[in-house]
Amino acid sequence: MKRKTARVTIETERLLVISRAPQSIERWCDRCALNTTFIPIDEAAAVAGVSQRTIFRWAEADAIHLVETAAGKAMFCVESILRHAATNPRRLLRD
């Protein structure tokens, strides 16, 4: 008996909406040399599509920019995240 095989392709689309939440701040980024939005770690990870630990690794490597608030909270530059994520796309494993 001949076996039948089927190949299933699933296409997904992801929409990420970042509203001007009270957590984000508008501020001058010295390294980007422009006024940009700084966002907290959870939003930064969502924007880049990586883990929070990866965001901190990128910041430690000076690949993305961060500022610290008066309360000691790390805030990450959206412009630098988008630029870094675009130049370093994640590679998906394929069979």
NORCORSUL-V501119 format. One record per pair of residues at least 12 apart in sequence whose ideal C-beta (glycine too) atoms are under 6 Angstrom apart, sorted by sequence separation. I is the first residue (numbers start at 1). GAP is how many residues later the second one is. D is the distance in whole Angstrom. If there is no record, write none. Layout:
i->I gap->GAP d->D
i->I gap->GAP d->D
//
This chain:
i->64 gap->12 d->6
i->65 gap->12 d->4
i->24 gap->13 d->5
i->25 gap->13 d->5
i->41 gap->14 d->6
i->24 gap->15 d->5
i->65 gap->15 d->4
i->64 gap->16 d->4
i->23 gap->17 d->5
i->64 gap->17 d->5
i->64 gap->20 d->5
i->63 gap->21 d->5
i->38 gap->29 d->6
i->44 gap->32 d->4
i->48 gap->33 d->5
i->31 gap->34 d->5
i->47 gap->34 d->6
i->29 gap->36 d->6
i->38 gap->37 d->4
i->39 gap->37 d->6
i->44 gap->37 d->6
i->48 gap->37 d->5
i->38 gap->39 d->6
i->39 gap->39 d->6
i->36 gap->41 d->6
i->37 gap->41 d->5
i->36 gap->42 d->6
i->36 gap->43 d->5
i->32 gap->47 d->5
i->29 gap->48 d->5
//
